[in-house]
Amino acid sequence: METGSYPQIHHTPLLLTDTGWLNCTKFTDANGKEYDDWIPAIRLGT
């Protein structure tokens, strides 16, 4: 998946959405840096 820049970051590992809970245990950015304490706001779809 290709994402581009992150206009919004949720500084939490767990986020309540309209369809349920989003749990992010680890996120690796395009530079290979790993994060475990925030969720990047990305848009999924076609």
Number of C-alpha atoms within 10 A of each C-alpha: 4 6 12 8 9 10 8 10 11 12 12 13 15 15 14 9 8 5 6 8 10 12 13 16 12 13 15 10 11 10 6 8 8 11 15 13 14 18 22 18 13 14 7 7 4 3
